[in-house]
Amino acid sequence: MERDSDSIHEIAVIGCGLMGHGIAQTFAQKEYSVTMYDTHHSILEKAISQIQSNLDTFIEAGVETEESIKKVLSNIRISLDLRSAVKYAHFVIEAAPEDLMLKMNLFAEMDRYAHEDAILASNTSTLPISKIGKKVIRKERLIITHWFNPPHIIPVVEVVRGEATSQEVFEISYRLLEKIGKRPIKILKEIPGFLINRVQTAMFREILSLLELGVATPEDIDLGIKGSFGLRLAVIGPLQTMDMGGLDLMYKGMKYLYPFIDRSIEVQKILGKKIERNELGLKTGEGFFQYEQKEALAQYRHSKERDKKLLYLLKTFSE
Ligand SMILES: NC(=O)c1ccc[n+]([C@@H]2O[C@H](COP(=O)([O-])OP(=O)(O)OC[C@H]3O[C@@H](n4cnc5c(N)ncnc54)[C@H](O)[C@@H]3O)[C@@H](O)[C@H]2O)c1
């Protein structure tokens, strides 16, 4: 294969859980031939049925038709053999658990099995590709493409280059994501949390601190954020917001507020206490909010409703 985003047709997705199945679906919807690899047949079956369910939601939202989804599903193959899954792939995306040793071993194997021109990407949220690829020989073909949940809907993907990533691999990965309708952003330095998760975590820290201080209820915190800058952010970005507010005014506001904003480097105790009580959120039926007891039903219903609302918002964002 000559290296160029137009010469990429075969995709392999390694690890098809929450993220992997949605990544596979996205490529299949854009007529790429996708091989999904995982460790057990039952996991791959579940991934396929999750894709079918996602596609049903797309039909309900008017994004896909009955005919088109048959075609999408025919673009997907499953495999329990890593070698054959990556052998003919032009672009491989790993979405296995966030475990450095596991990813290091997977990448060493994939480096051996994949064609020498194939690009090997990781969907890691936190691990540097230079560490994941420590045992890889052709390190210039390594990259992070960090998708956001739900990956089949959220348009932004962070493209993160490692120390050894070639400029060519960086550009091709970026263009490939553009070609499948994503809105990739380039992360020019390999820093912990990349860009989006750093910003999100900064917000989580302040919100947990406000909860601990008893400033507002969980209901009002979520409503407050969703119904104010949350709603606005899909249309006007944070730096645009500053420009619109006037940088001199923003400066004054920040100068006054910065000393009061939480700066702790320990995670707030409120979260640890919830974990001790097994209040882990949706999966245990209780987190900051209560959910229906039946975990599977709750997960299914919440993700369907979430996806429908996101698809609706996505139309506005895309315009
Ligand atoms: N969950 C998120 O919101 C999110 C967002 C962005 C990035 N990520 C990252 O994506 C990756 C996957 O996360 P997830 O939430 O989809 O996890 P997950 O646990 O839902 O899925 C991981 C999948 O990998 C499979 N797996 C286990 N061992 C494997 C192996 N040796 N080889 C191949 N597959 C194997 C599992 O069977 C499972 O299907 C992680 O690196 C995570 O940090 C997650």
The ligand as an SDF file (V2000), in Angstrom:
LIG
                    3D

 44 48  0  0  0  0  0  0  0  0999 V2000
  -15.1910    4.4110   27.7600 N   0  0  0  0  0  0  0  0  0  0  0  0
  -14.9250    5.6290   27.2890 C   0  0  0  0  0  0  0  0  0  0  0  0
  -15.7140    6.5720   27.4260 O   0  0  0  0  0  0  0  0  0  0  0  0
  -13.6380    5.8650   26.5480 C   0  0  0  0  0  0  0  0  0  0  0  0
  -13.4910    7.0640   25.8300 C   0  0  0  0  0  0  0  0  0  0  0  0
  -12.3270    7.2630   25.1010 C   0  0  0  0  0  0  0  0  0  0  0  0
  -11.3390    6.3100   25.1120 C   0  0  0  0  0  0  0  0  0  0  0  0
  -11.4970    5.1670   25.8470 N   0  0  0  0  0  0  0  0  0  0  0  0
  -10.4250    4.1760   25.7880 C   0  0  0  0  0  0  0  0  0  0  0  0
  -10.8000    3.1830   24.8620 O   0  0  0  0  0  0  0  0  0  0  0  0
  -10.2510    1.9070   25.2590 C   0  0  0  0  0  0  0  0  0  0  0  0
  -11.3780    0.9170   25.4100 C   0  0  0  0  0  0  0  0  0  0  0  0
  -12.2900    1.3870   26.3850 O   0  0  0  0  0  0  0  0  0  0  0  0
  -13.7730    0.7990   26.4890 P   0  0  0  0  0  0  0  0  0  0  0  0
  -14.4940    1.7190   27.3960 O   0  0  0  0  0  0  0  0  0  0  0  0
  -14.3030    0.5200   25.1370 O   0  0  0  0  0  0  0  0  0  0  0  0
  -13.4750   -0.5700   27.2500 O   0  0  0  0  0  0  0  0  0  0  0  0
  -14.3590   -1.9060   27.2670 P   0  0  0  0  0  0  0  0  0  0  0  0
  -13.9390   -2.6400   28.4800 O   0  0  0  0  0  0  0  0  0  0  0  0
  -15.8050   -1.5890   27.0660 O   0  0  0  0  0  0  0  0  0  0  0  0
  -13.8570   -2.6940   25.9660 O   0  0  0  0  0  0  0  0  0  0  0  0
  -12.6030   -3.2800   25.8720 C   0  0  0  0  0  0  0  0  0  0  0  0
  -12.7150   -4.4950   24.9820 C   0  0  0  0  0  0  0  0  0  0  0  0
  -11.4090   -5.0330   24.8020 O   0  0  0  0  0  0  0  0  0  0  0  0
  -11.5190   -6.4410   24.8580 C   0  0  0  0  0  0  0  0  0  0  0  0
  -10.2300   -7.0300   25.2200 N   0  0  0  0  0  0  0  0  0  0  0  0
   -9.7820   -7.4770   26.4170 C   0  0  0  0  0  0  0  0  0  0  0  0
   -8.5370   -7.9840   26.2890 N   0  0  0  0  0  0  0  0  0  0  0  0
   -8.1880   -7.8390   25.0030 C   0  0  0  0  0  0  0  0  0  0  0  0
   -7.0450   -8.1810   24.2490 C   0  0  0  0  0  0  0  0  0  0  0  0
   -5.9950   -8.7460   24.8200 N   0  0  0  0  0  0  0  0  0  0  0  0
   -7.0430   -7.9190   22.9260 N   0  0  0  0  0  0  0  0  0  0  0  0
   -8.1060   -7.3160   22.3430 C   0  0  0  0  0  0  0  0  0  0  0  0
   -9.2270   -6.9800   22.9970 N   0  0  0  0  0  0  0  0  0  0  0  0
   -9.2630   -7.2360   24.3000 C   0  0  0  0  0  0  0  0  0  0  0  0
  -12.5990   -6.7140   25.8800 C   0  0  0  0  0  0  0  0  0  0  0  0
  -13.1350   -8.0150   25.7030 O   0  0  0  0  0  0  0  0  0  0  0  0
  -13.5910   -5.6010   25.5660 C   0  0  0  0  0  0  0  0  0  0  0  0
  -14.5400   -6.0020   24.6000 O   0  0  0  0  0  0  0  0  0  0  0  0
   -9.4860    2.1880   26.5330 C   0  0  0  0  0  0  0  0  0  0  0  0
   -8.1440    2.4120   26.2230 O   0  0  0  0  0  0  0  0  0  0  0  0
  -10.1360    3.4520   27.0700 C   0  0  0  0  0  0  0  0  0  0  0  0
   -9.2830    4.2000   27.9030 O   0  0  0  0  0  0  0  0  0  0  0  0
  -12.6350    4.9110   26.5410 C   0  0  0  0  0  0  0  0  0  0  0  0
  1  2  1  0
  2  3  2  0
  2  4  1  0
  4  5  1  0
  4 44  2  0
  5  6  2  0
  6  7  1  0
  7  8  2  0
  8  9  1  0
  8 44  1  0
  9 10  1  0
  9 42  1  0
 10 11  1  0
 11 12  1  0
 11 40  1  0
 12 13  1  0
 13 14  1  0
 14 15  2  0
 14 16  1  0
 14 17  1  0
 17 18  1  0
 18 19  2  0
 18 20  1  0
 18 21  1  0
 21 22  1  0
 22 23  1  0
 23 24  1  0
 23 38  1  0
 24 25  1  0
 25 26  1  0
 25 36  1  0
 26 27  1  0
 26 35  1  0
 27 28  2  0
 28 29  1  0
 29 30  1  0
 29 35  2  0
 30 31  1  0
 30 32  2  0
 32 33  1  0
 33 34  2  0
 34 35  1  0
 36 37  1  0
 36 38  1  0
 38 39  1  0
 40 41  1  0
 40 42  1  0
 42 43  1  0
M  CHG  2   8   1  16  -1
M  END
$$$$
